[in-house]
Amino acid sequence: MRIIFCDNIIDKKVDPDFEEEYRTATEQRFPISLLSFEELNNANISRAISRIKEADNLEKAIYRGWMIQPDKYKSLFEHLLKKNIKLVNTPEEYETCHYLPSSYQYIDGLTPLTNWMVVDETIDFERIFELTDVFQNEAIIVKDFVKSLKHNWKEACFIPNASDRDLVRKVVSRFIELQGTQLNKGLVFRKFEDLEFLTTHSKSKMPLTKEYRLFFLYGKLIQVFNYWDEGDYDNTKPDLDKFKEVGKSIQSNFFTMDIAQKKDGSWIIMELGDGQVSGLPDNANKNIFYKTLAEYTL
């Protein structure tokens, strides 16, 4: 299994944010390649992968880098395949866990009530109000198909009362403004669940809750990490059996599942993510992560 990292635009070495992963993967004797995320993001796919040599035989690979839009991931997948290199997830599998609306069918009932809409150039607030009215006077959060602006918690993420249309308009407008051209496909509205408090983020001041990031490979849970690097988890350990069962049904070979504890002590799924673009928390033991990957892939 080859690991493909993003390079640094300045010196063409590995991107500094992935340097520790790069070093650890090398120590675990994974074959390593680098691609240019900038060229990939600009749709210059040939230039993006120009330093990746063609494999003699069909070889599997995992991309570890920044998030890629599904259409660009499709292009990357197809062009690498011409070099006899097959990414661990097909374009369809990538989108399944990259877009929350695509994965919702697998986690419905174990995740907060969610609805969504595709957004074009015109923002249809009447349609938005139809979606937010479903929650009545409950608190909700707004995000796009991929991520929220949780570090802009009060101004562009959290809506304490979904029936307050003036506030809905204000928060949604600010979210769209801040996302700009980075808005991923549409808007998602989710019921805000009362989660077990962990601490307050030292910079954004947003409330942090007890959450874990679970990595799955080929349907098996391979690693569990504290989601946040701040706060005392107090040795909290969730029962993972039901999440392991859900993981078997997800149409993806490599993905993450973020889970959180509610105030009543129960655990829910917050969202799924493609494992190739899901970050490792700073607290994560990279050596154990890549050693585990090696056990399942080499």
GIPE-V745548 format. One line per field, one symbol per residue. phi: phi as a letter, one per 20 degrees, with the letter a starting at -180 (. if undefined). A space follows every 50 residues. Layout:
BEGIN
phi = ???
END
This chain:
BEGIN
phi = .edddeeeffdmefggfdfffgfffffemffccccefffffemefffgdf eeffefcgcebdecafgcfgfffgffgfffffemcdfgdfgffffgefdg gfegfedgndcggbcbbfddfdeefffgfffffgeldffccdbdfdbddf edgfebbecfbfeefffgffffffffffflfefemadcdcfeeeeffdad gfdemffdcfccddddclndfdbccgfdednefllfcffegfffffgfef eaebbdcecbeegenfdceeadbfffdefeggffefffffffgffece
END
